[in-house]
Amino acid sequence: MSEQSTPAGDLTGQSPAEARQSALYLTLHQVPEGKVVSYGQLADLAGLGRAARLVGRTLSQLPDGSSLPWHRVVGAGGKLSLMPGTLSGDEQRARLRAEGVNIRNNRVDMLLHGWRPTEHNG
């Protein structure tokens, strides 16, 4: 058995991959409307270390109709990684704007819109 720390959930009979996915989904579900989180920050908050690419891959495989706020996940420094002119890129921009998130030069101002969980308890 590995001595690496793993996200909570693997003690419930989930495989390590399922436990990582559950931790990621649980953390993403907490990102409030009007706030964004980077792929790397989401991985870290979910207890997955520096697994930004795992976050991107997992979110790209969300089932249609998922209620998770995938659109609130952005690249490092607030850069929108989904390209404008694509279905998912345009949907992300529309959803963020509907929540009051300003997008300028394909970026979100992380100082203004970045989620800092310690400031949003309650």
N, C-alpha and C positions, 0 to 999 in steps of 0.2 A: 504494500500500500504506500502511496506517495505521501511525503510529508508536506507537500504543497497545501496551502490553504485553499479551500474550495468554497463557493458560495453556499449559503444555507439552502437546504432543499434536498440535497443528495441523500439525506438520512430517511427520506420518505419513500424510498424505493425507486427514485428516479436515477437514470443513468447520469454520468457526469455531464454529457451534452445537454440532456433535458434540464438538469439543475442550473447550468449556465444560462440556458434560454429562459427559464423561469425567473432567475435573478434579474436578467436583463429586462424582461417584460414588466416585472414588478417595479423596477426602478423607473423605467420609461413612463409607466402609468402615473407616476408621481409628479412629472414635469408639468407645472401649471400653465394654463392658457396664457399666452402673451410672453412666455419665456422659452428660451432655447438652450440646448446643451450640445456640446461637441461629442463626436463619436468616442474620442478618447476619454472625456470626462464621464460619459455614460458608462463606459466599460469600467472605469475606476470606481465609480459610485456603486456599481453592481457587484463589486468584489472580483472583477475579472482582470485586474491589473492593466497592462498596456495593450489591450486587445481591441483596438479601434477597428481593425479590419474585420474581426469577428462580428462586431456590432453591425457594421455595414452589410456584411453577408447575411446575417440573421434578419435584419430589417428588409433586405431585398426579397426575402422569402416569406414575408408575412402573407397570410391567406387574404384573398379578396374580402372586403367588408370588415376587416379588422378594426376594432375601435381604439387601438393603441395610437397615440399621437406621434406617429413616425415622422411627421412633417416638422416636429420641433427639434430634430437632430440635424446638426449642421457640421461642416468641416471645421478644422482648426482655425482659430481667429475669426470665426463667424462666417466663413465662406460657404456659400451654397454649393454643394457638390453635385446636385442634380441639375442637369443642363436646362436652361430656358429653351422653350420650343418643343420640349418633350412632354408627354402626358404627365408623368410623375413630377417633373420639374415645375411645370406650370401649376399643377395641383398644390405642390408644396408652397409656392409663392402666394397663391390665392388664399390658402388656409392661414398662412402666417399673417398676411395683410388683414384678413378678416378678424384676427386676434389682436390687431393693433401693433404688430411688429413691423418696424420700418426696414425696408431693404434698399440699400444704395450700393451701386457698383457691384452687384451680385454678392453683397455681404450684409450681415446683421451686426449691429453694434452690440458686442458682447458685454460692454460695461452697462448698457441700458437694458438689454433684453436677456443677458445670460442668467441662467438659473444657478443660484447659490443656495442650496438646500438649508443651510443654517439660518438664512435670513427669511425663510418662508415656512417656518414651522407654525402650525396652528391654523 
